[in-house]
Amino acid sequence: MSDQKKIYDWRTLGLQSMDLILCAGNSNMSRRIQKFQRLTGAPKEFAKFSHVAGVDKWTETGGIHVQESTTINKWAYKTGVQRNPMDDWLWNYDGEVFVRKLDFTRTEAFELDEVDFWYDHCYDEYESGIPGALELLLCGLRLHRYVRWVNPDYMPRFTSEPHCTELEALRLKRHGLLSKSEPVNRMPPWVWCEEIDDFLRCDISELICIKKG
């Protein structure tokens, strides 16, 4: 596991689209997620992570953005799937922030797929109501693992309202970077710290801290 005490300037890391952003938030919602993950058996050092987003670098602007699905960013007046400038997002995020860099070639075809993915999902809302609460509960419990003992081909259905890890898993699958057998809606934040490495089809860095909470 990497040294999480050292803080790096994200501008020096050469971040690219699809690099992962892992967050350990301080909000009440984040604390509930952290407690729930501890109760479901997440490793202590990873249970603190409560949100996952992804780097979004658009070639036409050259700017680094954060693409995510979240309940609401009050400072940006946005809810659901959104992209915001990295500087603004990082300044306003309440908590610790880490990145994990993915090692693969970003081709022109990849860039086109990224744009298509954004326009396919940019109006998606965040999980809400009873169906949304149930979806988040099942994501944390990961009961699909036990169902697969009986039916190895079982794949949980997912809704059109992605939660944070679901959006990033969908992005990974869009580019063929995530195992087809891994359910996009059953990957709680703590899984993205280490366990996800077994499902990826590219190399990935360790956790790199870019903000302390």
Phi and psi in degrees as GROMACS dihedral restraints (atoms count N, CA, C in turn):
[ dihedral_restraints ]
;  ai    aj    ak    al  type     phi  dphi    fc
    3     4     5     6     1   -73.0    20    10
    4     5     6     7     1   165.0    20    10
    6     7     8     9     1   -75.0    20    10
    7     8     9    10     1   108.3    20    10
    9    10    11    12     1   -87.3    20    10
   10    11    12    13     1     2.4    20    10
   12    13    14    15     1   -87.1    20    10
   13    14    15    16     1   -30.4    20    10
   15    16    17    18     1   -77.2    20    10
   16    17    18    19     1   135.5    20    10
   18    19    20    21     1  -107.3    20    10
   19    20    21    22     1   128.4    20    10
   21    22    23    24     1  -105.0    20    10
   22    23    24    25     1   148.6    20    10
   24    25    26    27     1   -78.2    20    10
   25    26    27    28     1   117.5    20    10
   27    28    29    30     1   -60.1    20    10
   28    29    30    31     1   -24.8    20    10
   30    31    32    33     1   -67.6    20    10
   31    32    33    34     1   -19.1    20    10
   33    34    35    36     1   -93.8    20    10
   34    35    36    37     1     0.1    20    10
   36    37    38    39     1   -94.6    20    10
   37    38    39    40     1    -7.3    20    10
   39    40    41    42     1    62.2    20    10
   40    41    42    43     1    44.2    20    10
   42    43    44    45     1   -62.8    20    10
   43    44    45    46     1   144.1    20    10
   45    46    47    48     1  -129.1    20    10
   46    47    48    49     1   163.0    20    10
   48    49    50    51     1   -54.1    20    10
   49    50    51    52     1   139.2    20    10
   51    52    53    54     1    85.2    20    10
   52    53    54    55     1    -8.7    20    10
   54    55    56    57     1   -58.9    20    10
   55    56    57    58     1   142.4    20    10
   57    58    59    60     1   -89.0    20    10
   58    59    60    61     1   145.9    20    10
   60    61    62    63     1  -120.0    20    10
   61    62    63    64     1   119.6    20    10
   63    64    65    66     1  -115.5    20    10
   64    65    66    67     1   132.7    20    10
   66    67    68    69     1  -125.1    20    10
   67    68    69    70     1   141.8    20    10
   69    70    71    72     1  -115.4    20    10
   70    71    72    73     1    93.7    20    10
   72    73    74    75     1   -80.4    20    10
   73    74    75    76     1   164.2    20    10
   75    76    77    78     1  -108.2    20    10
   76    77    78    79     1    -4.8    20    10
   78    79    80    81     1   -69.7    20    10
   79    80    81    82     1   166.9    20    10
   81    82    83    84     1   -61.1    20    10
   82    83    84    85     1   -40.8    20    10
   84    85    86    87     1   -62.4    20    10
   85    86    87    88     1   -43.4    20    10
   87    88    89    90     1   -61.5    20    10
   88    89    90    91     1   -42.6    20    10
   90    91    92    93     1   -65.1    20    10
   91    92    93    94     1   -34.6    20    10
   93    94    95    96     1   -66.4    20    10
   94    95    96    97     1   -41.1    20    10
   96    97    98    99     1   -63.6    20    10
   97    98    99   100     1   -43.2    20    10
   99   100   101   102     1   -61.9    20    10
  100   101   102   103     1   -43.6    20    10
  102   103   104   105     1   -65.0    20    10
  103   104   105   106     1   -43.0    20    10
  105   106   107   108     1   -62.4    20    10
  106   107   108   109     1   -40.6    20    10
  108   109   110   111     1   -65.5    20    10
  109   110   111   112     1   -37.5    20    10
  111   112   113   114     1   -63.3    20    10
  112   113   114   115     1   -40.5    20    10
  114   115   116   117     1   -67.5    20    10
  115   116   117   118     1   -28.4    20    10
  117   118   119   120     1   -89.3    20    10
  118   119   120   121     1     4.8    20    10
  120   121   122   123     1    95.8    20    10
  121   122   123   124     1    15.4    20    10
  123   124   125   126     1   -64.2    20    10
  124   125   126   127     1   143.3    20    10
  126   127   128   129     1   -55.5    20    10
  127   128   129   130     1   140.5    20    10
  129   130   131   132     1   -54.1    20    10
  130   131   132   133     1   -41.4    20    10
  132   133   134   135     1   -73.7    20    10
  133   134   135   136     1   -15.0    20    10
  135   136   137   138     1  -108.0    20    10
  136   137   138   139     1   -16.7    20    10
  138   139   140   141     1   -63.3    20    10
  139   140   141   142     1   -19.3    20    10
  141   142   143   144     1   -71.5    20    10
  142   143   144   145     1   -17.0    20    10
  144   145   146   147     1   -78.8    20    10
  145   146   147   148     1   127.3    20    10
  147   148   149   150     1  -123.3    20    10
  148   149   150   151     1    -4.7    20    10
  150   151   152   153     1  -152.7    20    10
  151   152   153   154     1   145.2    20    10
  153   154   155   156     1  -129.8    20    10
  154   155   156   157     1   135.0    20    10
  156   157   158   159     1  -137.3    20    10
  157   158   159   160     1  -174.8    20    10
  159   160   161   162     1  -143.4    20    10
  160   161   162   163     1   150.4    20    10
  162   163   164   165     1   -72.8    20    10
  163   164   165   166     1   138.8    20    10
  165   166   167   168     1  -132.0    20    10
  166   167   168   169     1   105.9    20    10
  168   169   170   171     1  -112.2    20    10
  169   170   171   172     1   107.4    20    10
  171   172   173   174     1   -88.4    20    10
  172   173   174   175     1   128.1    20    10
  174   175   176   177     1   -66.7    20    10
  175   176   177   178     1   -29.6    20    10
  177   178   179   180     1   -70.7    20    10
  178   179   180   181     1   -23.5    20    10
  180   181   182   183     1  -109.7    20    10
  181   182   183   184     1   -26.8    20    10
  183   184   185   186     1    76.9    20    10
  184   185   186   187     1    -2.0    20    10
  186   187   188   189     1   -82.7    20    10
  187   188   189   190     1   152.6    20    10
  189   190   191   192     1   -95.3    20    10
  190   191   192   193     1   123.9    20    10
  192   193   194   195     1  -119.5    20    10
  193   194   195   196     1   166.1    20    10
  195   196   197   198     1  -110.3    20    10
  196   197   198   199     1   123.6    20    10
  198   199   200   201     1  -105.0    20    10
  199   200   201   202     1   131.6    20    10
  201   202   203   204     1  -158.8    20    10
  202   203   204   205     1   165.5    20    10
  204   205   206   207     1  -119.9    20    10
  205   206   207   208     1   124.7    20    10
  207   208   209   210     1  -149.3    20    10
  208   209   210   211     1   162.3    20    10
  210   211   212   213     1   -59.5    20    10
  211   212   213   214     1   -53.8    20    10
  213   214   215   216     1  -166.9    20    10
  214   215   216   217     1   139.3    20    10
  216   217   218   219     1  -104.6    20    10
  217   218   219   220     1    99.5    20    10
  219   220   221   222     1   -60.5    20    10
  220   221   222   223     1   -35.7    20    10
  222   223   224   225     1   -68.9    20    10
  223   224   225   226     1   -26.6    20    10
  225   226   227   228     1  -102.9    20    10
  226   227   228   229     1    -4.3    20    10
  228   229   230   231     1    56.9    20    10
  229   230   231   232     1    41.4    20    10
  231   232   233   234     1  -131.0    20    10
  232   233   234   235     1   147.1    20    10
  234   235   236   237     1  -132.8    20    10
  235   236   237   238     1   158.6    20    10
  237   238   239   240     1    77.8    20    10
  238   239   240   241     1  -152.2    20    10
  240   241   242   243     1   -72.0    20    10
  241   242   243   244     1   133.6    20    10
  243   244   245   246     1  -160.4    20    10
  244   245   246   247     1   163.7    20    10
  246   247   248   249     1  -134.6    20    10
  247   248   249   250     1   135.3    20    10
  249   250   251   252     1  -137.3    20    10
  250   251   252   253     1   150.3    20    10
  252   253   254   255     1   -56.2    20    10
  253   254   255   256     1   137.1    20    10
  255   256   257   258     1   -56.0    20    10
  256   257   258   259     1   -45.3    20    10
  258   259   260   261     1   -56.9    20    10
  259   260   261   262     1   -49.5    20    10
  261   262   263   264     1   -65.3    20    10
  262   263   264   265     1   -44.7    20    10
  264   265   266   267     1   -62.5    20    10
  265   266   267   268     1   -47.4    20    10
  267   268   269   270     1   -64.6    20    10
  268   269   270   271     1   -40.3    20    10
  270   271   272   273     1   -61.3    20    10
  271   272   273   274     1   -38.0    20    10
  273   274   275   276     1   -90.5    20    10
  274   275   276   277     1   -13.2    20    10
  276   277   278   279     1   -73.0    20    10
  277   278   279   280     1   129.8    20    10
  279   280   281   282     1   -94.3    20    10
  280   281   282   283     1    92.4    20    10
  282   283   284   285     1   149.4    20    10
  283   284   285   286     1  -174.7    20    10
  285   286   287   288     1   -81.9    20    10
  286   287   288   289     1   146.7    20    10
  288   289   290   291     1  -133.0    20    10
  289   290   291   292     1   134.7    20    10
  291   292   293   294     1  -129.8    20    10
  292   293   294   295     1   157.2    20    10
  294   295   296   297     1  -124.2    20    10
  295   296   297   298     1   155.0    20    10
  297   298   299   300     1  -131.0    20    10
  298   299   300   301     1   119.7    20    10
  300   301   302   303     1   -86.8    20    10
  301   302   303   304     1   134.8    20    10
  303   304   305   306     1   -97.2    20    10
  304   305   306   307     1   134.2    20    10
  306   307   308   309     1  -103.3    20    10
  307   308   309   310     1    95.8    20    10
  309   310   311   312     1  -156.9    20    10
  310   311   312   313     1   164.6    20    10
  312   313   314   315     1   -84.7    20    10
  313   314   315   316     1   123.9    20    10
  315   316   317   318     1   -88.7    20    10
  316   317   318   319     1    98.1    20    10
  318   319   320   321     1   -86.1    20    10
  319   320   321   322     1   175.0    20    10
  321   322   323   324     1   -62.9    20    10
  322   323   324   325     1   -38.2    20    10
  324   325   326   327     1   -62.6    20    10
  325   326   327   328     1   -38.9    20    10
  327   328   329   330     1   -60.3    20    10
  328   329   330   331     1   -46.0    20    10
  330   331   332   333     1   -59.8    20    10
  331   332   333   334     1   -41.3    20    10
  333   334   335   336     1   -66.1    20    10
  334   335   336   337     1   -40.0    20    10
  336   337   338   339     1   -64.2    20    10
  337   338   339   340     1   -36.4    20    10
  339   340   341   342     1   -61.9    20    10
  340   341   342   343     1   -45.0    20    10
  342   343   344   345     1   -63.8    20    10
  343   344   345   346     1   -43.9    20    10
  345   346   347   348     1   -61.9    20    10
  346   347   348   349     1   -42.3    20    10
  348   349   350   351     1   -60.9    20    10
  349   350   351   352     1   -44.3    20    10
  351   352   353   354     1   -59.3    20    10
  352   353   354   355     1   -46.8    20    10
  354   355   356   357     1   -71.8    20    10
  355   356   357   358     1   -22.3    20    10
  357   358   359   360     1   -72.3    20    10
  358   359   360   361     1   -28.0    20    10
  360   361   362   363     1  -121.9    20    10
  361   362   363   364     1    -3.5    20    10
  363   364   365   366     1   -64.5    20    10
  364   365   366   367     1   -16.2    20    10
  366   367   368   369     1  -105.7    20    10
  367   368   369   370     1     7.3    20    10
  369   370   371   372     1   -68.0    20    10
  370   371   372   373     1   138.0    20    10
  372   373   374   375     1   -86.1    20    10
  373   374   375   376     1   166.0    20    10
  375   376   377   378     1   -83.9    20    10
  376   377   378   379     1   154.4    20    10
  378   379   380   381     1   -50.3    20    10
  379   380   381   382     1   133.0    20    10
  381   382   383   384     1  -147.1    20    10
  382   383   384   385     1   165.2    20    10
  384   385   386   387     1    67.2    20    10
  385   386   387   388     1  -165.8    20    10
  387   388   389   390     1   -63.9    20    10
  388   389   390   391     1   -45.1    20    10
  390   391   392   393     1   -59.4    20    10
  391   392   393   394     1   -39.0    20    10
  393   394   395   396     1   -66.5    20    10
  394   395   396   397     1   -42.6    20    10
  396   397   398   399     1   -62.6    20    10
  397   398   399   400     1   -40.7    20    10
  399   400   401   402     1   -65.3    20    10
  400   401   402   403     1   -41.5    20    10
  402   403   404   405     1   -60.6    20    10
  403   404   405   406     1   -44.6    20    10
  405   406   407   408     1   -66.9    20    10
  406   407   408   409     1   -36.2    20    10
  408   409   410   411     1   -63.1    20    10
  409   410   411   412     1   -46.8    20    10
  411   412   413   414     1   -66.7    20    10
  412   413   414   415     1   -33.0    20    10
  414   415   416   417     1   -60.6    20    10
  415   416   417   418     1   -45.8    20    10
  417   418   419   420     1   -68.8    20    10
  418   419   420   421     1   -37.6    20    10
  420   421   422   423     1   -76.5    20    10
  421   422   423   424     1   -29.5    20    10
  423   424   425   426     1    54.6    20    10
  424   425   426   427     1    46.2    20    10
  426   427   428   429     1   -69.3    20    10
  427   428   429   430     1   -15.9    20    10
  429   430   431   432     1   -58.2    20    10
  430   431   432   433     1   -26.6    20    10
  432   433   434   435     1   -62.8    20    10
  433   434   435   436     1   -35.1    20    10
  435   436   437   438     1   -80.2    20    10
  436   437   438   439     1   -35.0    20    10
  438   439   440   441     1   -62.0    20    10
  439   440   441   442     1   -34.9    20    10
  441   442   443   444     1   -71.1    20    10
  442   443   444   445     1   -14.9    20    10
  444   445   446   447     1   -64.5    20    10
  445   446   447   448     1   -32.1    20    10
  447   448   449   450     1   -91.7    20    10
  448   449   450   451     1   -42.1    20    10
  450   451   452   453     1  -129.0    20    10
  451   452   453   454     1    92.6    20    10
  453   454   455   456     1   -59.5    20    10
  454   455   456   457     1   -21.5    20    10
  456   457   458   459     1   -91.1    20    10
  457   458   459   460     1     2.8    20    10
  459   460   461   462     1   -62.7    20    10
  460   461   462   463     1   132.1    20    10
  462   463   464   465     1  -133.8    20    10
  463   464   465   466     1   113.0    20    10
  465   466   467   468     1   -59.5    20    10
  466   467   468   469     1   140.2    20    10
  468   469   470   471     1   -72.9    20    10
  469   470   471   472     1   153.0    20    10
  471   472   473   474     1  -127.9    20    10
  472   473   474   475     1   157.0    20    10
  474   475   476   477     1   -90.6    20    10
  475   476   477   478     1   176.4    20    10
  477   478   479   480     1   -88.2    20    10
  478   479   480   481     1     6.7    20    10
  480   481   482   483     1  -117.7    20    10
  481   482   483   484     1    88.6    20    10
  483   484   485   486     1   -74.5    20    10
  484   485   486   487     1   137.7    20    10
  486   487   488   489     1   -82.5    20    10
  487   488   489   490     1   179.9    20    10
  489   490   491   492     1   -60.2    20    10
  490   491   492   493     1   -50.0    20    10
  492   493   494   495     1   -71.8    20    10
  493   494   495   496     1   -28.7    20    10
  495   496   497   498     1   -64.3    20    10
  496   497   498   499     1   -41.8    20    10
  498   499   500   501     1   -61.8    20    10
  499   500   501   502     1   -46.1    20    10
  501   502   503   504     1   -67.9    20    10
  502   503   504   505     1   -35.2    20    10
  504   505   506   507     1   -66.3    20    10
  505   506   507   508     1   -38.2    20    10
  507   508   509   510     1   -63.5    20    10
  508   509   510   511     1   -40.3    20    10
  510   511   512   513     1   -61.7    20    10
  511   512   513   514     1   -45.5    20    10
  513   514   515   516     1   -60.2    20    10
  514   515   516   517     1   -43.6    20    10
  516   517   518   519     1   -68.4    20    10
  517   518   519   520     1   -34.5    20    10
  519   520   521   522     1   -57.3    20    10
  520   521   522   523     1   -34.1    20    10
  522   523   524   525     1   -99.4    20    10
  523   524   525   526     1     7.9    20    10
  525   526   527   528     1    70.5    20    10
  526   527   528   529     1    25.2    20    10
  528   529   530   531     1   -97.8    20    10
  529   530   531   532     1    -6.7    20    10
  531   532   533   534     1  -124.7    20    10
  532   533   534   535     1   138.5    20    10
  534   535   536   537     1   -51.5    20    10
  535   536   537   538     1   134.6    20    10
  537   538   539   540     1   -63.8    20    10
  538   539   540   541     1   -24.0    20    10
  540   541   542   543     1   -82.2    20    10
  541   542   543   544     1    -9.8    20    10
  543   544   545   546     1   -88.0    20    10
  544   545   546   547     1   122.9    20    10
  546   547   548   549     1   -67.1    20    10
  547   548   549   550     1   128.3    20    10
  549   550   551   552     1   -68.3    20    10
  550   551   552   553     1   -23.3    20    10
  552   553   554   555     1  -104.8    20    10
  553   554   555   556     1    20.3    20    10
  555   556   557   558     1  -131.2    20    10
  556   557   558   559     1    40.4    20    10
  558   559   560   561     1  -128.1    20    10
  559   560   561   562     1    79.0    20    10
  561   562   563   564     1   -60.1    20    10
  562   563   564   565     1   161.3    20    10
  564   565   566   567     1   -51.9    20    10
  565   566   567   568     1   -38.3    20    10
  567   568   569   570     1   -63.6    20    10
  568   569   570   571     1   -27.2    20    10
  570   571   572   573     1   -63.3    20    10
  571   572   573   574     1   -28.1    20    10
  573   574   575   576     1   -77.7    20    10
  574   575   576   577     1    -5.3    20    10
  576   577   578   579     1   -80.8    20    10
  577   578   579   580     1   -30.4    20    10
  579   580   581   582     1  -156.3    20    10
  580   581   582   583     1   -47.9    20    10
  582   583   584   585     1   -60.0    20    10
  583   584   585   586     1   -34.0    20    10
  585   586   587   588     1   -61.3    20    10
  586   587   588   589     1   -21.9    20    10
  588   589   590   591     1   -54.7    20    10
  589   590   591   592     1   -33.6    20    10
  591   592   593   594     1   -72.7    20    10
  592   593   594   595     1   -17.4    20    10
  594   595   596   597     1  -102.1    20    10
  595   596   597   598     1    -9.9    20    10
  597   598   599   600     1   -83.3    20    10
  598   599   600   601     1   152.3    20    10
  600   601   602   603     1  -109.2    20    10
  601   602   603   604     1    30.9    20    10
  603   604   605   606     1  -156.0    20    10
  604   605   606   607     1   165.5    20    10
  606   607   608   609     1   -75.1    20    10
  607   608   609   610     1   154.2    20    10
  609   610   611   612     1  -141.5    20    10
  610   611   612   613     1   144.5    20    10
  612   613   614   615     1   -79.0    20    10
  613   614   615   616     1   171.5    20    10
  615   616   617   618     1   -77.0    20    10
  616   617   618   619     1   178.2    20    10
  618   619   620   621     1   -67.3    20    10
  619   620   621   622     1   131.8    20    10
  621   622   623   624     1  -122.1    20    10
  622   623   624   625     1   116.0    20    10
  624   625   626   627     1   -78.1    20    10
  625   626   627   628     1   130.0    20    10
  627   628   629   630     1  -120.3    20    10
  628   629   630   631     1    -3.9    20    10
  630   631   632   633     1  -160.1    20    10
  631   632   633   634     1   136.3    20    10
  633   634   635   636     1  -100.6    20    10
  634   635   636   637     1   142.3    20    10
